[in-house]
Amino acid sequence: MKKKKKVNAAILIIGNEILSGRTQDKNIAFISNWLNLNCGISVSEVRIIPDVEKIIIKNIRSLSKKFNYVFTTGGIGPTHDDITAQSIAKAFKVKYGYHKEAYEILETYYGKANFNDGRKKMAKMPIVSKLIYNPSSAAPGFITKNVLSLPGVPSILNSMIENCKRYLIKGSKVHSKTVNLFTVESNISKQLNNIQKKYKKHVDIGSYPFFRLGKIGVSVVSRSTSKGKLLNVYKDLMKEIKKKKIKILNI
Amino acid sequence: MKKKKKVNAAILIIGNEILSGRTQDKNIAFISNWLNLNCGISVSEVRIIPDVEKIIIKNIRSLSKKFNYVFTTGGIGPTHDDITAQSIAKAFKVKYGYHKEAYEILETYYGKANFNDGRKKMAKMPIVSKLIYNPSSAAPGFITKNVLSLPGVPSILNSMIENCKRYLIKGSKVHSKTVNLFTVESNISKQLNNIQKKYKKHVDIGSYPFFRLGKIGVSVVSRSTSKGKLLNVYKDLMKEIKKKKIKILNI
Protein backbone atom coordinates (compact mmCIF):
# COMPACT_ATOMS: atom_id res chain seq x y z
CA MET A 1 0.00 0.00 0.00
CA LYS A 2 1.33 3.42 -0.95
CA LYS A 3 1.87 5.50 2.13
CA LYS A 4 0.10 8.85 2.08
CA LYS A 5 1.58 11.80 3.90
CA LYS A 6 0.04 13.70 6.75
CA VAL A 7 -1.78 16.81 5.59
CA ASN A 8 -3.03 19.34 8.14
CA ALA A 9 -5.14 22.47 8.27
CA ALA A 10 -6.12 25.32 10.56
CA ILE A 11 -9.54 26.93 10.81
CA LEU A 12 -9.75 30.69 11.34
CA ILE A 13 -13.22 31.83 12.45
CA ILE A 14 -13.54 35.55 11.78
CA GLY A 15 -16.43 37.14 13.62
CA ASN A 16 -17.33 39.20 16.68
CA GLU A 17 -20.64 37.32 16.93
CA ILE A 18 -18.90 34.02 17.73
CA LEU A 19 -16.35 35.61 20.06
CA SER A 20 -19.03 37.43 22.07
CA GLY A 21 -21.01 34.23 22.55
CA ARG A 22 -24.05 35.63 20.70
CA THR A 23 -23.79 32.91 18.07
CA GLN A 24 -22.90 29.28 18.72
CA ASP A 25 -20.33 28.14 16.14
CA LYS A 26 -21.33 25.17 14.03
CA ASN A 27 -18.67 25.36 11.35
CA ILE A 28 -15.66 24.00 13.23
CA ALA A 29 -17.03 20.49 13.78
CA PHE A 30 -18.51 20.38 10.27
CA ILE A 31 -15.29 21.40 8.46
CA SER A 32 -13.11 19.20 10.64
CA ASN A 33 -15.24 16.08 10.10
CA TRP A 34 -15.58 16.75 6.37
CA LEU A 35 -11.84 17.30 5.89
CA ASN A 36 -10.89 14.09 7.64
CA LEU A 37 -13.56 11.93 6.02
CA ASN A 38 -13.22 13.24 2.46
CA CYS A 39 -9.63 14.40 2.18
CA GLY A 40 -7.64 12.75 4.97
CA ILE A 41 -6.77 16.19 6.31
CA SER A 42 -6.54 16.76 10.08
CA VAL A 43 -7.40 20.06 11.68
CA SER A 44 -4.49 20.93 13.97
CA GLU A 45 -5.55 24.32 15.30
CA VAL A 46 -8.59 26.58 15.41
CA ARG A 47 -8.63 30.28 16.19
CA ILE A 48 -11.57 32.61 16.65
CA ILE A 49 -10.74 36.29 16.17
CA PRO A 50 -12.61 39.60 15.86
CA ASP A 51 -13.39 41.57 12.67
CA VAL A 52 -10.22 43.65 12.97
CA GLU A 53 -8.01 44.00 9.91
CA LYS A 54 -4.60 43.92 11.54
CA ILE A 55 -5.55 40.89 13.64
CA ILE A 56 -6.83 39.02 10.57
CA ILE A 57 -3.65 39.85 8.63
CA LYS A 58 -1.39 38.65 11.44
CA ASN A 59 -3.26 35.36 11.84
CA ILE A 60 -3.45 34.67 8.10
CA ARG A 61 0.32 35.14 7.82
CA SER A 62 1.22 32.93 10.75
CA LEU A 63 -1.30 30.13 10.16
CA SER A 64 -0.64 29.91 6.38
CA LYS A 65 3.05 29.36 7.09
CA LYS A 66 2.43 26.79 9.80
CA PHE A 67 -0.18 24.53 8.17
CA ASN A 68 -0.85 23.04 4.73
CA TYR A 69 -4.19 24.80 4.47
CA VAL A 70 -6.11 27.50 6.30
CA PHE A 71 -9.91 27.67 6.13
CA THR A 72 -11.45 31.01 7.02
CA THR A 73 -15.15 31.41 7.76
CA GLY A 74 -17.07 34.67 7.86
CA GLY A 75 -16.57 38.22 6.69
CA ILE A 76 -17.16 37.81 2.94
CA GLY A 77 -20.62 39.39 2.69
CA PRO A 78 -21.73 42.82 1.45
CA THR A 79 -21.52 44.91 4.64
CA HIS A 80 -18.86 47.12 6.26
CA ASP A 81 -17.89 44.45 8.79
CA ASP A 82 -17.02 41.99 5.99
CA ILE A 83 -13.28 42.58 5.68
CA THR A 84 -11.85 39.10 5.16
CA ALA A 85 -11.08 39.51 1.42
CA GLN A 86 -9.24 42.82 1.75
CA SER A 87 -7.33 41.57 4.80
CA ILE A 88 -6.13 38.45 2.95
CA ALA A 89 -4.99 40.61 0.01
CA LYS A 90 -2.98 42.74 2.43
CA ALA A 91 -1.60 39.69 4.28
CA PHE A 92 -0.16 38.33 1.02
CA LYS A 93 0.54 41.73 -0.54
CA VAL A 94 -1.51 40.95 -3.65
CA LYS A 95 -3.88 43.21 -5.55
CA TYR A 96 -7.45 43.60 -4.22
CA GLY A 97 -10.20 44.50 -6.67
CA TYR A 98 -13.07 43.19 -8.77
CA HIS A 99 -12.54 39.53 -9.65
CA LYS A 100 -13.74 39.23 -13.26
CA GLU A 101 -15.35 35.79 -12.97
CA ALA A 102 -16.96 36.56 -9.59
CA TYR A 103 -18.33 39.83 -10.99
CA GLU A 104 -19.92 38.02 -13.93
CA ILE A 105 -21.44 35.33 -11.72
CA LEU A 106 -23.01 37.90 -9.37
CA GLU A 107 -24.21 40.20 -12.17
CA THR A 108 -25.94 37.27 -13.87
CA TYR A 109 -27.45 36.09 -10.57
CA TYR A 110 -28.89 39.46 -9.48
CA GLY A 111 -29.50 40.98 -12.94
CA LYS A 112 -27.86 44.23 -14.06
CA ALA A 113 -30.62 46.45 -12.62
CA ASN A 114 -30.32 44.98 -9.11
CA PHE A 115 -26.55 44.67 -8.99
CA ASN A 116 -25.97 47.41 -6.39
CA ASP A 117 -22.77 48.46 -4.61
CA GLY A 118 -23.28 46.10 -1.67
CA ARG A 119 -23.62 43.14 -4.02
CA LYS A 120 -20.70 44.29 -6.14
CA LYS A 121 -18.53 44.29 -2.98
CA MET A 122 -18.86 40.49 -2.92
CA ALA A 123 -16.96 40.36 -6.24
CA LYS A 124 -14.03 42.19 -4.66
CA MET A 125 -11.19 39.97 -3.51
CA PRO A 126 -7.55 39.25 -4.28
CA ILE A 127 -7.69 39.21 -8.10
CA VAL A 128 -5.27 36.27 -8.22
CA SER A 129 -7.71 34.09 -6.22
CA LYS A 130 -9.56 31.12 -7.68
CA LEU A 131 -13.23 30.74 -6.91
CA ILE A 132 -15.07 28.29 -4.67
CA TYR A 133 -18.51 28.14 -6.25
CA ASN A 134 -21.64 28.71 -4.19
CA PRO A 135 -24.70 26.71 -5.29
CA SER A 136 -27.05 28.31 -2.73
CA SER A 137 -26.61 32.05 -3.03
CA ALA A 138 -24.10 32.68 -5.86
CA ALA A 139 -21.55 34.80 -3.94
CA PRO A 140 -18.40 32.69 -4.28
CA GLY A 141 -15.72 31.83 -1.76
CA PHE A 142 -12.12 31.92 -2.93
CA ILE A 143 -8.70 30.40 -2.45
CA THR A 144 -5.64 32.63 -2.14
CA LYS A 145 -2.37 30.69 -1.96
CA ASN A 146 -3.20 28.02 0.67
CA VAL A 147 -6.05 29.97 2.30
CA LEU A 148 -9.64 28.97 1.48
CA SER A 149 -12.27 31.57 2.39
CA LEU A 150 -15.85 30.50 3.06
CA PRO A 151 -18.92 32.35 4.37
CA GLY A 152 -20.02 32.18 8.01
CA VAL A 153 -23.64 31.09 7.50
CA PRO A 154 -23.51 27.30 8.12
CA SER A 155 -26.13 26.25 5.52
CA ILE A 156 -24.30 28.16 2.75
CA LEU A 157 -20.87 26.97 3.88
CA ASN A 158 -22.10 23.37 3.92
CA SER A 159 -23.37 23.67 0.35
CA MET A 160 -19.97 24.93 -0.85
CA ILE A 161 -17.61 22.56 0.91
CA GLU A 162 -17.52 19.95 -1.90
CA ASN A 163 -16.22 22.68 -4.22
CA CYS A 164 -13.10 23.01 -2.06
CA LYS A 165 -12.03 19.46 -2.91
CA ARG A 166 -10.39 20.29 -6.25
CA TYR A 167 -7.88 22.54 -4.48
CA LEU A 168 -6.81 20.08 -1.79
CA ILE A 169 -4.09 17.44 -1.73
CA LYS A 170 -5.30 14.26 -0.06
CA GLY A 171 -3.66 12.93 3.07
CA SER A 172 -4.10 9.80 5.10
CA LYS A 173 -7.49 9.51 6.75
CA VAL A 174 -7.68 9.18 10.52
CA HIS A 175 -9.90 6.28 11.58
CA SER A 176 -11.44 6.12 15.00
CA LYS A 177 -12.92 3.50 17.29
CA THR A 178 -15.05 4.33 20.32
CA VAL A 179 -15.79 2.04 23.27
CA ASN A 180 -18.30 3.28 25.83
CA LEU A 181 -17.77 1.90 29.32
CA PHE A 182 -19.91 2.01 32.45
CA THR A 183 -17.11 3.02 34.78
CA VAL A 184 -15.29 6.13 35.97
CA GLU A 185 -12.11 7.40 34.37
CA SER A 186 -9.98 6.88 37.48
CA ASN A 187 -10.86 3.15 37.46
CA ILE A 188 -9.12 2.58 34.09
CA SER A 189 -6.59 5.42 33.94
CA LYS A 190 -3.62 3.14 34.69
CA GLN A 191 -4.63 0.61 32.02
CA LEU A 192 -5.24 3.31 29.39
CA ASN A 193 -1.90 4.88 30.18
CA ASN A 194 -0.11 1.56 29.60
CA ILE A 195 -1.89 0.93 26.30
CA GLN A 196 -1.20 4.50 25.15
CA LYS A 197 2.50 4.05 25.97
CA LYS A 198 2.64 0.82 23.96
CA TYR A 199 1.14 2.44 20.86
CA LYS A 200 2.31 6.02 21.36
CA LYS A 201 3.77 6.38 17.87
CA HIS A 202 0.67 5.30 15.96
CA VAL A 203 -2.49 5.70 18.02
CA ASP A 204 -3.96 8.58 20.06
CA ILE A 205 -6.18 7.39 22.88
CA GLY A 206 -8.57 9.83 24.52
CA SER A 207 -10.97 9.27 27.39
CA TYR A 208 -14.12 11.37 27.84
CA PRO A 209 -16.67 11.14 30.65
CA PHE A 210 -20.35 10.93 29.69
CA PHE A 211 -23.66 10.85 31.55
CA ARG A 212 -26.38 8.59 30.16
CA LEU A 213 -29.38 6.73 31.53
CA GLY A 214 -28.61 8.29 34.89
CA LYS A 215 -25.18 6.67 34.97
CA ILE A 216 -21.64 7.94 34.62
CA GLY A 217 -19.53 6.43 31.88
CA VAL A 218 -16.34 6.87 29.89
CA SER A 219 -15.96 6.95 26.12
CA VAL A 220 -12.55 5.65 25.14
CA VAL A 221 -11.75 6.98 21.67
CA SER A 222 -8.76 5.66 19.74
CA ARG A 223 -7.62 7.45 16.59
CA SER A 224 -5.06 6.34 14.04
CA THR A 225 -4.30 6.34 10.32
CA SER A 226 -3.70 2.57 10.67
CA LYS A 227 -6.77 0.34 10.97
CA GLY A 228 -4.54 -2.55 12.04
CA LYS A 229 -3.02 -0.65 14.96
CA LEU A 230 -6.50 0.50 15.96
CA LEU A 231 -7.65 -3.13 16.13
CA ASN A 232 -4.66 -4.05 18.30
CA VAL A 233 -5.50 -1.25 20.74
CA TYR A 234 -9.10 -2.44 20.80
CA LYS A 235 -8.04 -6.02 21.64
CA ASP A 236 -5.71 -4.83 24.44
CA LEU A 237 -8.47 -2.63 25.83
CA MET A 238 -10.98 -5.51 25.78
CA LYS A 239 -8.62 -7.72 27.78
CA GLU A 240 -8.32 -5.08 30.49
CA ILE A 241 -12.06 -4.50 30.56
CA LYS A 242 -12.74 -8.21 31.01
CA LYS A 243 -10.24 -8.41 33.86
CA LYS A 244 -11.92 -5.49 35.62
CA LYS A 245 -15.43 -6.78 34.83
CA ILE A 246 -16.50 -3.43 33.40
CA LYS A 247 -19.77 -3.33 31.44
CA ILE A 248 -19.84 -1.99 27.88
CA LEU A 249 -22.63 0.29 26.71
CA ASN A 250 -23.76 -0.81 23.25
CA ILE A 251 -25.10 2.12 21.22
CA MET B 1 -19.73 57.98 36.65
CA LYS B 2 -16.39 56.33 37.35
CA LYS B 3 -14.92 55.03 34.12
CA LYS B 4 -13.95 51.37 34.22
CA LYS B 5 -11.13 50.06 32.12
CA LYS B 6 -11.35 47.47 29.39
CA VAL B 7 -10.48 44.00 30.62
CA ASN B 8 -10.02 41.18 28.13
CA ALA B 9 -9.51 37.43 28.11
CA ALA B 10 -8.61 34.56 25.83
CA ILE B 11 -10.10 31.06 25.92
CA LEU B 12 -7.82 28.10 25.25
CA ILE B 13 -9.74 24.90 24.51
CA ILE B 14 -7.43 21.93 25.04
CA GLY B 15 -8.74 18.74 23.48
CA ASN B 16 -8.38 16.47 20.46
CA GLU B 17 -12.10 15.66 20.67
CA ILE B 18 -13.11 19.25 19.83
CA LEU B 19 -10.44 19.65 17.15
CA SER B 20 -11.44 16.43 15.38
CA GLY B 21 -15.09 17.46 15.28
CA ARG B 22 -16.19 14.49 17.41
CA THR B 23 -17.50 16.80 20.11
CA GLN B 24 -19.32 20.08 19.54
CA ASP B 25 -17.88 22.74 21.84
CA LYS B 26 -20.35 24.40 24.18
CA ASN B 27 -17.93 26.15 26.53
CA ILE B 28 -16.84 29.08 24.35
CA ALA B 29 -20.25 30.76 24.12
CA PHE B 30 -20.99 30.01 27.79
CA ILE B 31 -17.74 31.46 29.16
CA SER B 32 -17.84 34.47 26.83
CA ASN B 33 -21.42 35.39 27.77
CA TRP B 34 -20.79 34.84 31.47
CA LEU B 35 -17.62 36.95 31.49
CA ASN B 36 -19.25 39.89 29.77
CA LEU B 37 -22.45 39.79 31.79
CA ASN B 38 -20.93 39.20 35.22
CA CYS B 39 -17.48 40.75 35.04
CA GLY B 40 -17.44 43.17 32.10
CA ILE B 41 -14.66 41.12 30.53
CA SER B 42 -14.55 40.68 26.74
CA VAL B 43 -13.18 37.56 25.11
CA SER B 44 -10.73 38.75 22.44
CA GLU B 45 -9.41 35.46 21.10
CA VAL B 46 -10.17 31.75 21.26
CA ARG B 47 -7.82 28.93 20.33
CA ILE B 48 -8.51 25.22 20.11
CA ILE B 49 -5.39 23.05 20.33
CA PRO B 50 -4.53 19.35 20.68
CA ASP B 51 -3.43 17.50 23.86
CA VAL B 52 0.27 18.05 23.11
CA GLU B 53 2.48 19.40 25.87
CA LYS B 54 4.76 21.66 23.85
CA ILE B 55 1.79 23.19 22.01
CA ILE B 56 -0.04 23.86 25.29
CA ILE B 57 3.09 25.45 26.80
CA LYS B 58 3.63 27.72 23.79
CA ASN B 59 0.01 28.91 23.77
CA ILE B 60 -0.13 29.48 27.55
CA ARG B 61 2.99 31.63 27.34
CA SER B 62 1.83 33.76 24.42
CA LEU B 63 -1.81 34.20 25.45
CA SER B 64 -1.04 34.97 29.12
CA LYS B 65 1.25 37.79 28.01
CA LYS B 66 -1.24 39.19 25.51
CA PHE B 67 -4.49 39.21 27.54
CA ASN B 68 -5.55 40.04 31.10
CA TYR B 69 -6.82 36.50 31.68
CA VAL B 70 -6.65 33.12 29.96
CA PHE B 71 -9.33 30.48 30.57
CA THR B 72 -8.34 26.92 29.70
CA THR B 73 -10.89 24.13 29.39
CA GLY B 74 -10.15 20.41 29.37
CA GLY B 75 -7.28 18.16 30.30
CA ILE B 76 -7.56 18.24 34.12
CA GLY B 77 -9.03 14.78 34.69
CA PRO B 78 -7.41 11.54 35.92
CA THR B 79 -6.25 9.95 32.62
CA HIS B 80 -3.01 9.99 30.61
CA ASP B 81 -4.38 12.53 28.10
CA ASP B 82 -5.02 15.06 30.89
CA ILE B 83 -1.84 17.13 30.75
CA THR B 84 -3.04 20.70 31.25
CA ALA B 85 -1.77 21.09 34.84
CA GLN B 86 1.75 19.82 34.16
CA SER B 87 1.98 21.90 30.96
CA ILE B 88 1.01 25.10 32.78
CA ALA B 89 3.62 24.39 35.48
CA LYS B 90 6.24 24.02 32.74
CA ALA B 91 5.01 27.13 30.89
CA PHE B 92 5.55 29.26 34.00
CA LYS B 93 8.52 27.25 35.31
CA VAL B 94 6.85 26.62 38.67
CA LYS B 95 6.84 23.45 40.75
CA TYR B 96 4.32 20.72 39.83
CA GLY B 97 3.17 18.32 42.53
CA TYR B 98 0.42 17.49 45.02
CA HIS B 99 -1.51 20.61 46.00
CA LYS B 100 -2.18 20.22 49.71
CA GLU B 101 -5.69 21.69 49.78
CA ALA B 102 -6.76 19.89 46.59
CA TYR B 103 -5.43 16.61 47.98
CA GLU B 104 -7.46 17.04 51.17
CA ILE B 105 -10.64 17.92 49.28
CA LEU B 106 -10.35 14.86 47.03
CA GLU B 107 -9.36 12.48 49.84
CA THR B 108 -12.39 13.60 51.85
CA TYR B 109 -14.69 13.31 48.82
CA TYR B 110 -13.63 9.78 47.76
CA GLY B 111 -12.65 8.43 51.18
CA LYS B 112 -9.16 7.14 51.96
CA ALA B 113 -9.89 3.59 50.73
CA ASN B 114 -11.07 4.71 47.30
CA PHE B 115 -8.49 7.42 46.76
CA ASN B 116 -6.56 5.64 43.99
CA ASP B 117 -3.72 6.92 41.79
CA GLY B 118 -6.02 8.23 39.03
CA ARG B 119 -7.95 10.29 41.54
CA LYS B 120 -4.76 11.46 43.24
CA LYS B 121 -3.56 12.76 39.87
CA MET B 122 -6.33 15.37 40.01
CA ALA B 123 -4.63 16.89 43.09
CA LYS B 124 -1.43 17.42 41.09
CA MET B 125 -0.96 20.90 39.71
CA PRO B 126 1.36 23.90 40.11
CA ILE B 127 1.67 24.02 43.90
CA VAL B 128 1.51 27.84 43.86
CA SER B 129 -1.97 27.73 42.26
CA LYS B 130 -5.13 28.79 44.06
CA LEU B 131 -8.19 26.57 43.76
CA ILE B 132 -11.43 27.07 41.85
CA TYR B 133 -13.89 24.99 43.85
CA ASN B 134 -16.05 22.38 42.12
CA PRO B 135 -19.51 21.88 43.68
CA SER B 136 -20.50 19.01 41.36
CA SER B 137 -17.62 16.52 41.41
CA ALA B 138 -15.04 17.86 43.90
CA ALA B 139 -11.98 17.89 41.59
CA PRO B 140 -11.01 21.57 41.66
CA GLY B 141 -9.89 23.86 38.88
CA PHE B 142 -7.07 26.26 39.62
CA ILE B 143 -5.60 29.64 38.81
CA THR B 144 -1.90 30.00 38.04
CA LYS B 145 -0.80 33.63 37.56
CA ASN B 146 -3.50 34.93 35.18
CA VAL B 147 -4.49 31.51 33.80
CA LEU B 148 -7.71 29.90 35.09
CA SER B 149 -8.03 26.17 34.37
CA LEU B 150 -11.46 24.56 34.18
CA PRO B 151 -12.65 21.08 33.16
CA GLY B 152 -14.00 20.31 29.68
CA VAL B 153 -17.34 18.74 30.68
CA PRO B 154 -19.82 21.63 30.20
CA SER B 155 -22.14 20.78 33.14
CA ILE B 156 -19.21 20.69 35.57
CA LEU B 157 -17.59 23.82 34.11
CA ASN B 158 -20.91 25.68 34.38
CA SER B 159 -21.24 24.77 38.06
CA MET B 160 -17.74 26.15 38.79
CA ILE B 161 -17.78 29.41 36.87
CA GLU B 162 -19.12 31.54 39.76
CA ASN B 163 -16.08 30.48 41.79
CA CYS B 164 -13.80 32.21 39.26
CA LYS B 165 -15.27 35.61 40.13
CA ARG B 166 -13.15 36.24 43.22
CA TYR B 167 -9.99 36.14 41.08
CA LEU B 168 -11.16 38.57 38.38
CA ILE B 169 -10.92 42.35 38.13
CA LYS B 170 -14.13 43.82 36.76
CA GLY B 171 -14.15 45.77 33.50
CA SER B 172 -16.80 47.71 31.69
CA LYS B 173 -19.69 45.60 30.46
CA VAL B 174 -20.47 45.56 26.76
CA HIS B 175 -24.17 46.21 26.11
CA SER B 176 -25.81 45.14 22.89
CA LYS B 177 -28.93 46.02 20.94
CA THR B 178 -30.30 43.85 18.15
CA VAL B 179 -32.73 44.93 15.42
CA ASN B 180 -34.07 42.22 13.12
CA LEU B 181 -35.01 43.45 9.64
CA PHE B 182 -36.88 41.78 6.81
CA THR B 183 -34.43 42.78 4.09
CA VAL B 184 -31.14 41.61 2.57
CA GLU B 185 -27.76 42.86 3.73
CA SER B 186 -26.90 44.52 0.42
CA ASN B 187 -30.02 46.73 0.72
CA ILE B 188 -28.71 48.44 3.87
CA SER B 189 -24.96 48.02 3.58
CA LYS B 190 -24.36 51.67 2.59
CA GLN B 191 -26.47 53.00 5.47
CA LEU B 192 -24.82 50.70 8.02
CA ASN B 193 -21.41 51.71 6.77
CA ASN B 194 -22.22 55.41 7.30
CA ILE B 195 -23.56 54.84 10.80
CA GLN B 196 -20.54 52.70 11.70
CA LYS B 197 -18.20 55.45 10.48
CA LYS B 198 -20.02 58.06 12.59
CA TYR B 199 -19.67 55.98 15.78
CA LYS B 200 -16.49 54.08 15.00
CA LYS B 201 -14.77 54.93 18.27
CA HIS B 202 -17.56 53.77 20.56
CA VAL B 203 -19.85 51.26 18.87
CA ASP B 204 -19.26 48.05 16.90
CA ILE B 205 -22.04 47.33 14.42
CA GLY B 206 -22.36 43.84 12.96
CA SER B 207 -24.85 42.54 10.42
CA TYR B 208 -25.84 38.87 10.27
CA PRO B 209 -28.20 37.21 7.78
CA PHE B 210 -30.96 34.97 9.19
CA PHE B 211 -33.69 32.75 7.75
CA ARG B 212 -37.03 32.68 9.55
CA LEU B 213 -40.65 32.04 8.63
CA GLY B 214 -39.44 31.23 5.11
CA LYS B 215 -37.98 34.70 4.70
CA ILE B 216 -34.48 36.12 4.57
CA GLY B 217 -33.61 38.78 7.12
CA VAL B 218 -30.72 40.64 8.69
CA SER B 219 -29.92 41.03 12.37
CA VAL B 220 -28.15 44.31 13.02
CA VAL B 221 -26.27 44.00 16.29
CA SER B 222 -24.69 47.06 17.91
CA ARG B 223 -22.31 46.62 20.83
CA SER B 224 -20.86 49.26 23.11
CA THR B 225 -19.86 49.93 26.69
CA SER B 226 -21.95 53.13 26.45
CA LYS B 227 -25.72 52.73 26.61
CA GLY B 228 -26.15 56.33 25.40
CA LYS B 229 -24.09 55.79 22.25
CA LEU B 230 -26.01 52.58 21.62
CA LEU B 231 -29.30 54.50 21.77
CA ASN B 232 -27.96 57.08 19.27
CA VAL B 233 -27.01 54.33 16.85
CA TYR B 234 -30.46 52.82 17.26
CA LYS B 235 -32.15 56.16 16.48
CA ASP B 236 -29.99 56.70 13.37
CA LEU B 237 -30.73 53.17 12.21
CA MET B 238 -34.47 53.64 12.68
CA LYS B 239 -34.43 56.78 10.53
CA GLU B 240 -32.79 54.88 7.67
CA ILE B 241 -35.16 51.94 8.04
CA LYS B 242 -38.18 54.25 7.84
CA LYS B 243 -36.79 55.93 4.70
CA LYS B 244 -36.32 52.55 3.03
CA LYS B 245 -39.68 51.22 4.29
CA ILE B 246 -38.08 48.08 5.70
CA LYS B 247 -40.19 45.93 8.02
CA ILE B 248 -38.94 45.05 11.49
CA LEU B 249 -39.34 41.53 12.90
CA ASN B 250 -40.49 41.78 16.50
CA ILE B 251 -39.32 38.80 18.53
Interface residues (C-beta under 8 A of the other chain):
Chain A: I13 G15 N16 E17 I18 L19 S20 G21 R22 T23 Q24 D25 K26 I28 A29 F30 I31 S32 N33 N36 S42 V43 S44 E45 V46 R47 I48 I49 P50 D51 G77 P78 T79 H80 D81 N116 D117 G118 R119 K121 G152 V153 S155 V174 S176 E185 S186 N187 I188 S189 K190 L192 N193 Q196 K197 D204 I205 G206 S207 Y208 P209 F211 V221 R223
Chain B: I13 G15 N16 E17 I18 L19 S20 G21 R22 T23 Q24 D25 K26 I28 A29 F30 I31 S32 N33 N36 S42 V43 S44 E45 V46 R47 I48 I49 P50 D51 G77 P78 T79 H80 D81 N116 D117 G118 R119 K121 G152 V153 S155 V174 S176 E185 S186 N187 I188 S189 K190 L192 N193 Q196 D204 I205 G206 S207 Y208 P209 F211 V221 R223
